[in-house]
Structures are given as C-alpha cells and as structure tokens.
Amino acid sequence: MAAPAAAAEPQASGGPRHPVCLLVLGMAGSGKTTFVQRLTGHLHAQGTPPYVINLDPAVHEVPFPANIDIRDTVKYKEVMKQYGLGPNGGIVTSLNLFATRFDQVMKFIEKAQNMSKYVLIDTPGQIEVFTWSASGTIITEALASSFPTVVIYVMDTSRSTNPVTFMSNMLYACSILYKTKLPFIVVMNKVVGVSAVLGTGLDELFVQVTSAAEEYEREYRPEYERLKKSLASAESQQQREQLERLRKDMGSVALDAGTAKDSVSPVLHPSDLILTRGTLDEEDEEADSDTDDIDHRVTEESHEEPAFQNFMQESMAQYWKRNNK
C-alpha cells in the first residue's frame, strides 16, 4: 500500500509538493461519509494523515476528524428559516454561501500542502450541487486550478440493482464528468471486495488514484494552462484595442480644439467684447466683473472724445457753409 500512496504525490517541476484532492460525490445514502471515514483511518494507519474537509451542512455528526467543517461557518437551520427553504434548498443555499469564501479554504490547503499527501472532501447527498449549482462549479474549478483533483463517485450497488436507480446514477456521473472534465473514478460500494465499512479494496483504489493524478498532470493541467493563456491573450488584445480607440478619440478632440483655436480672430472689436461678456460663465463673470467693467469703460472713453471732435468739426463746417451763402 505504501508504494501506490507514494506514487500518487505529483510534484510541480522545481516547486513544492502538491496534495491530491479527492472530491467524494454520490447520491444520498450511497455511503460517502462512511467511505471518507474509512479513507481517513486508512491513511492515518499508513502514517500519511490527510487534510479532511466536510461540506455537508446538514450532517448531525462527522465520524472523522475534520480540519474544515462547513457547520462552523454556515448554520443550516438558520439558512432555512431566513430564506424560507426546505431541507434540500437549505443545503444548496448553504453551499452557495460557503462557496463565496472558498478562497480562504484554498489558503488553508496551501498552508498544509507540505504536511498532507491527500485532501479528502466529503459532500452532501444533494448531488444537484455539483450538476447545476454555481457552488459546485466554484469548488471544483478552484481546487483543480491549484492542485491535482480527482472526482470519486460513490454508488450504492445494492440500490443500483433497480434499473431506474442505476440509470440515474450513471446520468449523474456522466453529467459531472462532462461538466468538470476531471479524472473520474466510480466506486461500487457495498459489494464483496469493496466496502467502506470493512476497508476492503482500498489498495486497488489508491492505484487508480495514482493513475488519475497522472492523468490530471498529463491532460487536464496542460489544457487548463492553454485556456488560461488564451484568455489572458484575449483580455490583453481587448485592452490594446480600447487604448487605441481612446488614443484616436483623444487625437481627434485635440485636432478639433486646435482648429477652433486657429479660427478665432486675435483682434477683437468693442462689439465683440460686448458679445463675449454675455457668454461668460457666472463664476468667471463675478470673479472678473471689476476688471471687465474697467476695460469696457476705457474702451468707450477712448472712442468717445475723437467722435465728439469729429461731430463738432462737421457742425462748424456746415455752419460756415450756410453763412457764406
């Protein structure tokens, strides 16, 4: 058992060791919590204690030591009362509220990544959280963006003898598989050779976990990095286009301002000054009222005396013409 467990420790090139996140999903009553309990005990016995997270807000008692428990953050019954929800709606809403702070969970996992080889995540039986709810997408994408992540889908084999139940399980499994695109392991629980209660079949499971972690590094991680670079390139191109449009707009505004400035006559006549005074802003007019009145008065006085002298000369000339006749 030690060899397969050690082999499932993917390392980033030149970086710290990353734990493998095992996201345990399944329908209600399939045995997920018992399965996580058995995995936790098995890893403790191997000397590799896992980092365990409980995401089921409605569970009465957690049968394993949980490093992070959603019940410490979100009160399930209070959510039901506050939002007027039933049990299923209360669980989904509790997960949605918890997902808004999942970045803090990621920080705790990063701090513990050198102490734990595995991160075990127990989830509620309301599987719709991971089929259509936003919280499931946030949780899976956050984990897969930083750590090797494997989805373990637990099936209750005794109940799956009913064709309807079996097809429901398979449809849910396919839906999660195609939505997350993560390495996927189906665990047929409660059968001979595989039992969460007895712990049989765990050695074979960790062999599959090792293979799934390698699949993550080989297929999912490169595709994620490619999409990340493509998105960053598209955002950078969009920013460059916006800056180019802004530069062109600012250039056209500056050109219009320069043309308007050149079109203004440098010499203003008294009538132009009067018209200009009528279009000033009120604040500018009040601030410059004294200066404007002096300038206007000086302009009128400077033209008043020559005009009066011309008027007197013309009057005297007409007077002498009449007298000479």
Secondary structure, 3 states (H helix, E strand, C coil): CHHHHHHCCCECCCCCECCEEEEEEECCCCCHHHHHHHHHHHHHHCCCCCEEEECCCCCCCCCCCCCEEHHHCCCHHHHHHHHCCCHHHHHHHHHHHHHCCHHHHHHHHHHCCCCCCEEEEECCCCHHHCCCCHHHHHHHHHHHHHCCEEEEEEEECCHHHCHHHHHHHHHHHHHHHHHHCCCEEEEEECECCEECCCCECHHHHHHHHHHHHHHHHHHHHHHHHHHHHHHHHHHHHHHHHHHHHHHHHHHHHHHHHHHHHHHCCCCCCHHHHHHHHCCCCHHHHHHCHHHHHHHHHHHHHHHHHHHHHHHHHHHHHHHHHHHHC
